[in-house]
Each structure stands twice: as structure tokens, then as C-alpha cells.
Amino acid sequence: MTAGQADALQRLWPKWGLDIDGRELDLVELFGNEKPVVLEIGFGMGEATAQMAAADPGTNVLAVDVHTPGQGNLLNLADRAGLSNIRVANGDAIILLREMLAPDSLDGLRVYFPDPWPKKRHHKRRIIQPEFLTLVASRLRPGAIVHCATDWEPYAEQMLDVLTAHPDFENTRADGGFAPRPGFRPLTRFEGQGLDKGHVVNDLLFRRVQQREPLDERS
């Protein structure tokens, strides 16, 4: 961790940081307003997160990661740019989703370049799984977008299969395939390194479908 990152953590964590501890979270109180909230899981060093927050001040970003230097770097970037729409959370995103966020409280989810766990015996550790999407769906408002990106093609194919098969989501692409990188997602340093190595980057944008009416037990 650099001195600047450590200083940002010390100065800004009480203001913009939170530890994932299982206690119910009031997003309006956390951000001080009722703007839409997007959850980002795994933000690395935070450059893309800060750029997207700066470009869209009408959206709040709750960014989760366990990498302490990255947390300090994102806080430092937000502070230098005068961004008030970023909050940084430390801990397990599953606990945050399951225990701390209310149903229909999120307007989007971003999962960019998660660990691909390339070995077959480790595939179960990949974050984009049916059970995870069911949990996410319960916290997303209808119409909210799940946006994933990866430079690991086998993982991209699995993401596409899992999201396509899930009843709570629909592909925003009419052809049912991958989406081109949207202009609002910056090209990250990590992504650029992958492209230099010949990796293919795939984006997936899926929409949370409208709530279904409960079945009539008499039918």
C-alpha cells in the first residue's frame, strides 16, 4: 500500500467506508439521498469505478472489495475528483446481499473481470452461478441491469449460459449473445493488459425481468 492510499483510508474510511457486518443497511442514509444505487463487486484499484461515478453523478455506486490498497486508491480518487456518490465496502458481497440489503433496493449490478478460476475443479468458486443470481434478483428492482465483463472466454460462455437459463433475467441483446463494450464502461488497465496478450473481452448485459404474478392455487 502506498502512503497516499494509507492516508486516504485513514481520512476517508469513517466518511465513505463501511465494513460488511451483517447489519441491515439503509442506502438512503448511507448516501444521504434517494438516487439509484448500483452495486459493484470487485473493483480492483478503482479507476473504472471512479470514472463511471464521475460520468454519472445521478447514480450512487456501492463498491465492494477486500483488497485494501484498492480501497485506499478508490477513496483517494473519489476525494481528488470531488465525488460524493461512491461508498466503499469491505468484506463478503454475499453477506452484503443476503443480510444487509433490502429487496428491490438496487438499480444495477456490475461484476467486471472476476476471478475466472480456470481449473475445472475450481469452477464452483466462480461468482456467476444460479444461486448467486437468484440472490441478486431478489435485491434488484425490475428493469435493473446486471453487467458482467471478462477476458476469459470459457468463463464468458458459462456466464452467458447461466444468465440465459435464469428465469429472472433476460438478455438485452436480441440475438441472445454478448454485447459490445458499452461506452460508459471505461477500458481498464487490467483489460488493456489482457487485450495486449490477445485475450478476447466479452460484455454481458442482462435485465431483471418484471415480477411475476403468483400462481392462483385454484388453477
Beta strands, then each sheet from edge to edge (+ up, - down):
strand 1: 17-19
strand 2: 37-41
strand 3: 60-65
strand 4: 86-90
strand 5: 106-112
strand 6: 140-150
strand 7: 169-171
strand 8: 202-208
sheet 1: 1+ 4+ 3+ 2+ 5+ 6+ 8- 7+
end
